[in-house]
Amino acid sequence: TTYISDAQIVRLLSFIKESRDTKEGRKWWNAIALVSCFGLRGVELGWISANGVFLHCSYSKRTTKQPKGTPPRDIISLDPDGLEGKGDELISSLKECAIAELLPEACLRRNAKGDPHQAGAALNQYLARLPIWKELVSEVARMPTTGLTGNELVPYSLRHAYAARARRMGIPDLTAAMNMGHSLQTHNFNY
C-alpha cells in the first residue's frame, strides 16, 4: 500500500463537504479529517478525547510484543497541506461537544453493534462507496511503485500519510512512532 498525498486528502474531504452536506456527511468528514491529521487507526476513532492542545487516544492495541497493549498517548496534529489548522479545530470541537455529535455512530466505541473494532470497518465501507475514493484508488494504481511506496490506496493510507508528513517535516522517527502508537522498530520497518 502507499500513503495518500495531501492534495488527494483535500480532494477527498472537499468531495464529502460538497456532495454530502448533511449531518451524517459532516460526521464522516470529521472522522476522515481526524485520521488524516492525527495518523489514527480507524479503530481508534471511538477512543479519542481532547487533552489541551493534543488529541488523546486511549485505545490499547495488543500485539505479540505488547500483550498488555500499547499505552495511551497524546498526539500532535500534522495537518495536510491545504488543511492547515484543521487539527486544532478538531480538538476544539472535541472540547466543546460530545464525541457522538462529531462522529458517525459506527465510529463510536459503544456503537449499536457493540464492537469496539467496528469503526475501522465502517470507515473502510464508507470510503469504498465514494466515487472520489474510487477515482483516487484508480489514480494511485496507475502510478509506478518506488522503493517502499506501493501503488495500492487503502483506508490505512490516510494513516500512512501522517508518517510521510512527519518525515517531510523533519520530525524524529521516535516522536512520529510515539504519536502513531507503535514502536520505533515498527515505524522504521514500515515507513
Secondary structure as GFF3:
##gff-version 3
##sequence-region A 1 191
A	DSSP	alpha_helix	6	19	.	.	.	ID=ss1
A	DSSP	alpha_helix	23	38	.	.	.	ID=ss2
A	DSSP	three_ten_helix	42	47	.	.	.	ID=ss3
A	DSSP	beta_strand	48	51	.	.	.	ID=ss4
A	DSSP	beta_strand	54	57	.	.	.	ID=ss5
A	DSSP	beta_strand	73	75	.	.	.	ID=ss6
A	DSSP	alpha_helix	86	96	.	.	.	ID=ss7
A	DSSP	alpha_helix	99	102	.	.	.	ID=ss8
A	DSSP	three_ten_helix	105	107	.	.	.	ID=ss9
A	DSSP	alpha_helix	118	129	.	.	.	ID=ss10
A	DSSP	alpha_helix	131	141	.	.	.	ID=ss11
A	DSSP	alpha_helix	157	168	.	.	.	ID=ss12
A	DSSP	alpha_helix	173	180	.	.	.	ID=ss13
A	DSSP	alpha_helix	184	190	.	.	.	ID=ss14
###
